[in-house]
Amino acid sequence: MIIIGVDYHPSFQQIAFVDNESGECGEQQLNHGEGEAEKFYRDLKLRGANVRVGMEATGYACWFERLLAELGFELWIGDPGEIKTRRVRKQKTDRKDAELLLKLMLEGRFPRIWVASAENRDVRQLLWHRHRLVQMRTRIMNQLQALAMNEGKQRKNKLWGQRGRAEFEKLPMAPWASRRRLELLELLDRMNPTIKELTAAVEEEVEKRPEVLRLMTHPGVGPLTALAYVLIIGTPMRFPCGKQIGSYLGLIPSEDSSAGKQRLGHISKQGNSLLRFLLVEAAQAAVRRDPDWRRRYLHLAFRREPRIAKVAMARKLAVRLYWMWRREWTYQQIVQFGPHAGQLVTGHGVK
């Protein structure tokens, strides 16, 4: 088997390889734009070699993953943070990075991570695309609201109704302000049908997944949050307990403790930013709809402050969804039985 350590870059890759059977080893830089990298791996396929490739998790590598899958080569993707801790010397170059990846693979110390399927990642693109378009639409609507207020008209949500928009379009404005209004309204009219179409596509994906429909029974959790949660977590069996969900999503505080003194900072934000955003929004919706969640939120907000309470409720929601998914329970069942139902518990004082 040929084992290859790849230090991947968008325009090229530096590789270090060794053939376990012949003992042949070497290093090489392969350009992507000229097709040099693709030719190298296709030549290995023609030779009938078994190949295992190891690289750090990175972006801009979808084409490379598809190429290796097409050729039937094994791909290992490692945790960049863990790999960085294995680097002993302070000299860092592309050649040394490739050699380190190869060394870790040969010694059995390569920190592999879970990788979502191609279909999973493609549906994530749907969520990201809709999310970015909604953000763009919000910016456009805010600009139009500003133009209306500059003319003394504060309509808020009524501005988007048929009557409010007709009044807004008739407002006399200076030439460039009028052109800005016209072009922003055209952009808004173009984006609304697209977002509506993407929302329908999200709902179709939700109907295909029973676990997503089950998570949607929780107050405040809609199709976007539930689908994103299932796609990004992958499977609840990856995590032995709910506490690890908060860490995986970056909803726990960073820590720099030493000598018996605990120093906690802001949340780590090391997880998926889209899911973290959706969980915070869903937690606030749950606070508005569910009396128990509102009581917990107000208690935390009184003790600390609202922004900390919002993140704490988002973390609580993430853990709650984890247990619902793992036990295949609805919200009513998780409230009735609790996440630890069926587990052996010995109370204090029982011998």
BADRENRO-81818 format. One record per residue (C-alpha): residue in three letters; residue number from 1; x negated, y, z. Coordinates in steps of 0.2 Angstrom, whole numbers, padded with zeros to 4 digits. Layout:
BADRENRO-81818
res,n,x,y,z
ALA,NUM,X,Y,Z $
...
***
This chain:
BADRENRO-81818
res,n,x,y,z
MET,1,0000,0000,0000 $
ILE,2,-0006,0018,-0004 $
ILE,3,-0003,0030,0010 $
ILE,4,-0003,0048,0006 $
GLY,5,-0003,0063,0018 $
VAL,6,0005,0079,0009 $
ASP,7,0002,0097,0015 $
TYR,8,0017,0104,0004 $
HIS,9,0018,0121,-0002 $
PRO,10,0031,0129,-0015 $
SER,11,0018,0130,-0029 $
PHE,12,0006,0116,-0025 $
GLN,13,0002,0102,-0013 $
GLN,14,-0014,0096,-0005 $
ILE,15,-0015,0077,-0003 $
ALA,16,-0026,0065,0006 $
PHE,17,-0023,0046,0002 $
VAL,18,-0030,0029,0006 $
ASP,19,-0027,0012,-0002 $
ASN,20,-0025,-0001,0012 $
GLU,21,-0029,-0015,0000 $
SER,22,-0044,-0009,-0010 $
GLY,23,-0050,0004,0003 $
GLU,24,-0051,0018,-0010 $
CYS,25,-0048,0035,-0002 $
GLY,26,-0048,0053,-0008 $
GLU,27,-0041,0070,-0009 $
GLN,28,-0033,0081,-0022 $
GLN,29,-0023,0097,-0026 $
LEU,30,-0008,0095,-0037 $
ASN,31,0001,0109,-0045 $
HIS,32,0020,0109,-0046 $
GLY,33,0023,0121,-0061 $
GLU,34,0012,0112,-0073 $
GLY,35,0019,0095,-0069 $
GLU,36,0003,0089,-0062 $
ALA,37,0011,0082,-0046 $
GLU,38,0025,0073,-0055 $
LYS,39,0013,0065,-0067 $
PHE,40,0002,0059,-0052 $
TYR,41,0017,0050,-0044 $
ARG,42,0024,0043,-0060 $
ASP,43,0006,0036,-0064 $
LEU,44,0007,0027,-0047 $
LYS,45,0024,0019,-0051 $
LEU,46,0017,0013,-0068 $
ARG,47,0003,0004,-0059 $
GLY,48,0016,-0005,-0048 $
ALA,49,0009,0002,-0032 $
ASN,50,0018,0003,-0016 $
VAL,51,0017,0021,-0009 $
ARG,52,0022,0029,0007 $
VAL,53,0021,0048,0008 $
GLY,54,0021,0058,0024 $
MET,55,0024,0077,0025 $
GLU,56,0030,0090,0037 $
ALA,57,0048,0096,0037 $
THR,58,0049,0111,0025 $
GLY,59,0060,0120,0013 $
TYR,60,0059,0120,-0006 $
ALA,61,0056,0102,-0007 $
CYS,62,0072,0095,-0013 $
TRP,63,0065,0091,-0031 $
PHE,64,0050,0082,-0023 $
GLU,65,0062,0071,-0012 $
ARG,66,0073,0067,-0027 $
LEU,67,0057,0062,-0037 $
LEU,68,0051,0050,-0023 $
ALA,69,0068,0042,-0021 $
GLU,70,0069,0040,-0040 $
LEU,71,0052,0031,-0040 $
GLY,72,0057,0020,-0025 $
PHE,73,0043,0027,-0014 $
GLU,74,0045,0028,0005 $
LEU,75,0045,0046,0012 $
TRP,76,0042,0050,0030 $
ILE,77,0046,0068,0036 $
GLY,78,0038,0073,0052 $
ASP,79,0042,0086,0066 $
PRO,80,0030,0101,0062 $
GLY,81,0030,0106,0081 $
GLU,82,0024,0089,0086 $
ILE,83,0011,0088,0072 $
LYS,84,0004,0105,0077 $
THR,85,0001,0098,0095 $
ARG,86,-0009,0084,0087 $
ARG,87,-0022,0096,0079 $
VAL,88,-0037,0096,0090 $
ARG,89,-0049,0108,0081 $
LYS,90,-0045,0127,0078 $
GLN,91,-0050,0126,0060 $
LYS,92,-0034,0125,0050 $
THR,93,-0035,0122,0031 $
ASP,94,-0024,0113,0018 $
ARG,95,-0037,0099,0017 $
LYS,96,-0037,0097,0036 $
ASP,97,-0018,0097,0037 $
ALA,98,-0017,0083,0024 $
GLU,99,-0030,0073,0032 $
LEU,100,-0021,0075,0049 $
LEU,101,-0005,0069,0042 $
LEU,102,-0014,0054,0034 $
LYS,103,-0023,0050,0050 $
LEU,104,-0006,0051,0060 $
MET,105,0002,0039,0048 $
LEU,106,-0013,0026,0049 $
GLU,107,-0013,0027,0068 $
GLY,108,0006,0025,0070 $
ARG,109,0007,0042,0078 $
PHE,110,0017,0051,0065 $
PRO,111,0032,0060,0073 $
ARG,112,0046,0055,0061 $
ILE,113,0062,0064,0062 $
TRP,114,0080,0060,0057 $
VAL,115,0084,0066,0039 $
ALA,116,0102,0069,0033 $
SER,117,0108,0061,0017 $
ALA,118,0108,0070,0000 $
GLU,119,0127,0071,0001 $
ASN,120,0127,0078,0018 $
ARG,121,0115,0092,0014 $
ASP,122,0125,0096,-0002 $
VAL,123,0141,0098,0008 $
ARG,124,0131,0109,0020 $
GLN,125,0127,0120,0005 $
LEU,126,0146,0123,0003 $
LEU,127,0147,0129,0021 $
TRP,128,0132,0140,0019 $
HIS,129,0139,0147,0003 $
ARG,130,0156,0151,0010 $
HIS,131,0148,0159,0026 $
ARG,132,0136,0170,0016 $
LEU,133,0151,0176,0005 $
VAL,134,0162,0180,0020 $
GLN,135,0147,0190,0027 $
MET,136,0146,0200,0011 $
ARG,137,0164,0203,0010 $
THR,138,0164,0209,0028 $
ARG,139,0150,0222,0023 $
ILE,140,0161,0228,0008 $
MET,141,0176,0230,0019 $
ASN,142,0167,0240,0032 $
GLN,143,0160,0251,0018 $
LEU,144,0178,0254,0012 $
GLN,145,0184,0257,0030 $
ALA,146,0171,0271,0031 $
LEU,147,0176,0279,0015 $
ALA,148,0194,0280,0021 $
MET,149,0189,0287,0038 $
ASN,150,0178,0300,0030 $
GLU,151,0194,0306,0022 $
GLY,152,0204,0306,0038 $
LYS,153,0213,0289,0035 $
GLN,154,0211,0276,0049 $
ARG,155,0222,0261,0044 $
LYS,156,0211,0247,0051 $
ASN,157,0219,0230,0045 $
LYS,158,0234,0240,0036 $
LEU,159,0221,0246,0024 $
TRP,160,0221,0229,0015 $
GLY,161,0240,0228,0013 $
GLN,162,0248,0233,-0003 $
ARG,163,0254,0250,0004 $
GLY,164,0238,0254,0013 $
ARG,165,0228,0250,-0003 $
ALA,166,0239,0260,-0014 $
GLU,167,0237,0275,-0003 $
PHE,168,0218,0272,-0002 $
GLU,169,0216,0272,-0021 $
LYS,170,0225,0288,-0023 $
LEU,171,0214,0298,-0010 $
PRO,172,0205,0312,-0019 $
MET,173,0186,0310,-0017 $
ALA,174,0170,0317,-0025 $
PRO,175,0164,0308,-0041 $
TRP,176,0151,0297,-0033 $
ALA,177,0162,0292,-0018 $
SER,178,0176,0288,-0030 $
ARG,179,0165,0277,-0041 $
ARG,180,0158,0269,-0025 $
ARG,181,0176,0265,-0020 $
LEU,182,0181,0258,-0037 $
GLU,183,0166,0247,-0038 $
LEU,184,0168,0240,-0020 $
LEU,185,0186,0237,-0023 $
GLU,186,0182,0227,-0039 $
LEU,187,0169,0217,-0029 $
LEU,188,0182,0213,-0015 $
ASP,189,0195,0207,-0028 $
ARG,190,0182,0196,-0036 $
MET,191,0176,0188,-0019 $
ASN,192,0193,0185,-0012 $
PRO,193,0198,0171,-0024 $
THR,194,0181,0163,-0023 $
ILE,195,0181,0162,-0004 $
LYS,196,0199,0155,-0005 $
GLU,197,0193,0142,-0017 $
LEU,198,0178,0137,-0006 $
THR,199,0190,0136,0009 $
ALA,200,0201,0124,0000 $
ALA,201,0185,0114,-0004 $
VAL,202,0181,0114,0015 $
GLU,203,0198,0107,0019 $
GLU,204,0197,0093,0006 $
GLU,205,0180,0088,0014 $
VAL,206,0188,0088,0032 $
GLU,207,0202,0077,0026 $
LYS,208,0189,0064,0021 $
ARG,209,0182,0063,0039 $
PRO,210,0193,0056,0053 $
GLU,211,0180,0062,0066 $
VAL,212,0182,0080,0060 $
LEU,213,0201,0079,0062 $
ARG,214,0198,0073,0079 $
LEU,215,0187,0087,0084 $
MET,216,0199,0099,0078 $
THR,217,0211,0095,0092 $
HIS,218,0201,0105,0103 $
PRO,219,0207,0123,0106 $
GLY,220,0197,0135,0095 $
VAL,221,0189,0123,0084 $
GLY,222,0194,0124,0066 $
PRO,223,0189,0115,0050 $
LEU,224,0173,0125,0048 $
THR,225,0166,0122,0065 $
ALA,226,0171,0104,0066 $
LEU,227,0164,0100,0049 $
ALA,228,0148,0109,0052 $
TYR,229,0146,0100,0069 $
VAL,230,0148,0083,0061 $
LEU,231,0136,0087,0046 $
ILE,232,0122,0094,0057 $
ILE,233,0123,0082,0071 $
GLY,234,0124,0067,0059 $
THR,235,0129,0054,0072 $
PRO,236,0132,0056,0091 $
MET,237,0121,0040,0094 $
ARG,238,0106,0050,0090 $
PHE,239,0107,0058,0107 $
PRO,240,0108,0048,0124 $
CYS,241,0117,0061,0133 $
GLY,242,0126,0078,0130 $
LYS,243,0113,0088,0138 $
GLN,244,0101,0085,0123 $
ILE,245,0114,0093,0111 $
GLY,246,0112,0110,0119 $
SER,247,0093,0108,0117 $
TYR,248,0095,0102,0099 $
LEU,249,0105,0117,0095 $
GLY,250,0095,0130,0103 $
LEU,251,0108,0135,0116 $
ILE,252,0097,0132,0132 $
PRO,253,0085,0145,0139 $
SER,254,0066,0145,0134 $
GLU,255,0055,0142,0149 $
ASP,256,0037,0146,0154 $
SER,257,0036,0139,0172 $
SER,258,0020,0136,0181 $
ALA,259,0013,0133,0199 $
GLY,260,0031,0131,0206 $
LYS,261,0037,0147,0199 $
GLN,262,0052,0145,0186 $
ARG,263,0052,0158,0172 $
LEU,264,0067,0157,0161 $
GLY,265,0070,0168,0145 $
HIS,266,0082,0170,0131 $
ILE,267,0089,0155,0123 $
SER,268,0077,0146,0112 $
LYS,269,0087,0147,0095 $
GLN,270,0077,0132,0088 $
GLY,271,0093,0123,0081 $
ASN,272,0104,0127,0066 $
SER,273,0109,0145,0066 $
LEU,274,0125,0142,0057 $
LEU,275,0132,0129,0069 $
ARG,276,0126,0140,0084 $
PHE,277,0136,0155,0076 $
LEU,278,0151,0145,0073 $
LEU,279,0151,0137,0091 $
VAL,280,0150,0154,0099 $
GLU,281,0165,0160,0088 $
ALA,282,0175,0144,0092 $
ALA,283,0171,0146,0111 $
GLN,284,0178,0163,0111 $
ALA,285,0194,0157,0102 $
ALA,286,0195,0143,0115 $
VAL,287,0194,0156,0129 $
ARG,288,0208,0166,0121 $
ARG,289,0219,0151,0119 $
ASP,290,0216,0139,0134 $
PRO,291,0219,0145,0152 $
ASP,292,0206,0134,0159 $
TRP,293,0192,0140,0147 $
ARG,294,0197,0158,0150 $
ARG,295,0195,0155,0169 $
ARG,296,0178,0147,0167 $
TYR,297,0173,0161,0155 $
LEU,298,0179,0175,0167 $
HIS,299,0170,0167,0182 $
LEU,300,0153,0166,0172 $
ALA,301,0155,0184,0165 $
PHE,302,0158,0190,0183 $
ARG,303,0143,0181,0190 $
ARG,304,0131,0186,0176 $
GLU,305,0137,0196,0161 $
PRO,306,0148,0193,0145 $
ARG,307,0135,0189,0133 $
ILE,308,0127,0176,0144 $
ALA,309,0145,0169,0147 $
LYS,310,0148,0168,0129 $
VAL,311,0133,0157,0125 $
ALA,312,0136,0146,0141 $
MET,313,0154,0143,0134 $
ALA,314,0147,0139,0117 $
ARG,315,0135,0126,0125 $
LYS,316,0149,0119,0135 $
LEU,317,0159,0117,0119 $
ALA,318,0145,0108,0110 $
VAL,319,0144,0095,0124 $
ARG,320,0163,0093,0125 $
LEU,321,0163,0090,0106 $
TYR,322,0149,0077,0108 $
TRP,323,0159,0067,0120 $
MET,324,0175,0068,0110 $
TRP,325,0165,0061,0095 $
ARG,326,0155,0048,0104 $
ARG,327,0171,0041,0113 $
GLU,328,0182,0044,0098 $
TRP,329,0194,0054,0109 $
THR,330,0206,0068,0106 $
TYR,331,0206,0084,0116 $
GLN,332,0220,0078,0127 $
GLN,333,0211,0062,0131 $
ILE,334,0195,0070,0136 $
VAL,335,0204,0082,0147 $
GLN,336,0214,0067,0155 $
PHE,337,0200,0055,0158 $
GLY,338,0184,0066,0157 $
PRO,339,0168,0063,0148 $
HIS,340,0161,0050,0161 $
ALA,341,0176,0039,0162 $
GLY,342,0172,0021,0162 $
GLN,343,0155,0023,0169 $
LEU,344,0150,0015,0186 $
VAL,345,0148,0029,0199 $
THR,346,0142,0026,0217 $
GLY,347,0148,0040,0229 $
HIS,348,0138,0048,0242 $
GLY,349,0138,0037,0258 $
VAL,350,0143,0021,0250 $
LYS,351,0132,0006,0254 $
***
